[in-house]
Amino acid sequence: MINGYFQLQLAVNSTLSEFLTAYKIFDKVSTYIAIANVCKLYFREKLEVRMEYQDLRDWIQIADEMGELKTLKGCDWNLEIGAITEIAAHKEDGPAVLFEDIKGYPKGYRVLSNSLSSRKRLALTLGLPSGETKMDFVKIWKDNYKSIKPVPAKFVKKSALFDNVYKDGDIDMFKFPTPLWHDKDGGRYIGTGSVDITRDPDEGWVNYGTYRVMIHDKNKLGFYISPGKHGRIQREKYAANGKPFKIAMSFGHDPLTFLAGSIEVPYGVPEYEFIGGLRGAPFEMIEGEYSGLPIPANAEIVIEGDVHFDNPKVEGPFGEWTGYYASAERAEPWVEVKRLYHRNDPIILGSPPGRPPAELGWYRSYLRSALIWDEMEKAGVPDVKGVWLTVSGGSRLMMCVSIKQRYPGHAKQAAVIASQCHAGAYLGRFVVVVDDDIDPSNTDDMIWAMSTRCEPEQDIDILRRCWSGPLDPVIHPTKKGFNSRAIIDATRPYEWMKDFPPVAESSKEVLDATAKKWGAELFGTNGKK
């Protein structure tokens, strides 16, 4: 049976007809078991299957079946979980890690980290095929993103979230195995893969935003939001008008909810409607008893509370996606927790930022690259062939855009728009434009183009006073807010492009045919990335 199962798995990579005939080598019992298990994997990869999961627990089970999950028992919340997460995140397509039996906490209380740092798990989360290369998946997401139409949420009365309900003096946020992620962190951050849920006091729409949340004590939480973010805009409105500011926060939910809260969903569009559009069905919500805010019905851990602007509490420091403790500890508003809900055996979803490569860089490189590509096309830039934000740049600081040059100034136009469109404007640093023979997701390709097609004296320009923020490590603490952008034209000079020296390599047709013939023997794959 075992041998038959693996032979059938091999058949998954061949044609459908070969797959359908492969089962003949098995006895009946082996056949049925193998086909039932492998068909799920086959059709997940080969077809555009929509969401197979309803909550975080479904997602964990499927990721485990895919071989994308590692379960570790007996780890310590004090630095060890953070270090393991860091090791896993530093490896391309590293595993998701589920921590069980955490030291000092009840059995069943768990932490999941590194959920979105592989292309296969990102594809699972979005209900899309993973493609064969990085740029394949960027294109798949770009095309699907354009077709997403917001779907209003569906409110329900029942939820496993209400397995455990605590109010006022019964609340203890230290009951969960919240990790101390890094040595220099100012405290334990329960909110890293979380969403803050807030309602605009003027416009009425609800924002789900992923912003860091620190535990101050049993019923008090600190939260930092970078300037310009939708949640920060709403928070500032409450601070200015003096209206009571009620908030909800979810600390465990399926990775799609986290993903939606951490990417650039358009202003005024509730993330839960975006999730519904992506799922093709209304996202189920419950109305918060205390705040009246819409809370994910499939959540694991949720609080409701009041935001206090008076007597701000020290928040931070906390390692950020730039790879530094770039924002020092500071006085920030805080949340007085009034309600705490959690499922039995609750799961914290963790996604701590840190020195790249980290989870945030892995998944955001795919998603944000597609958003920038889409915005460039909408702005009228023709023949964009690819966009990639490098993981080492935290999916923001270093961008590469591939174009097929059509007219003088095309490369400069592409660079400026890519650097200043909504998805690309915040805290960038370098934008490199390359020709369409360069794979923008291949760092070696990009550096080769920069080294051989860019003359620094005439091909590098600087944009000044661009949108930055407190997390920018190279800007002096007294000058935070603005930075500059280097626009690097690493395309062949348009004026004599046709006379530029030809590349010393085999043709694409020869390389593709050779990779198909010999790639598996050389590398165990088809030779693609």
Buried (B, 14 or more C-beta within 10 A) or exposed (E): EEEBBEBBBEBBBEEEEEBEEBBEEBEEEBBEBBBEBBEBBBEBBEEEBEBEBEBBBBBBEBBBEBEBBBBBEEBBBEBBBBBBBBEBBBEEEBBBBBBBBBEEBEEEBBBBBBBBBBBBBBBBBBBBBBBBBBBBBBBBBBEBBEEBEBBEBEEEEEBBBBEBEBEEEEBEBEBBBBBBBBEEBBBBBBBBBBBBBBBBBEEEBBBBBBBBBBBBEBBBBBBBBBBBBBBBBBBEBBEEEEEEBBBBBBBBBBBBBBBBBBBBBEEEBBBBBBBBBBBEEBBBBBEBBBBEBBBBBBBBBBBBBBBBBEEEBBBBBBBBBBBBBBBEBBEBBBBBBBBBBBBEBBBBBBBBBBBBBBBBBBBBBBBBBBBBBBBBBEBEBEEBBBBBBBBBBBBBBBBBBBBEBEEEEBBBBBBBBBBBBEBBBBBBBBBBBBBBBBBBBBBEBBEBBBEEBBEEEEBBBEBEEBBBBBBBEEBEEEEBEEBEBBBBBBBBBBEEEEEEEEEEEEEEEEEBEEBEEEBEEEEEEBBBE
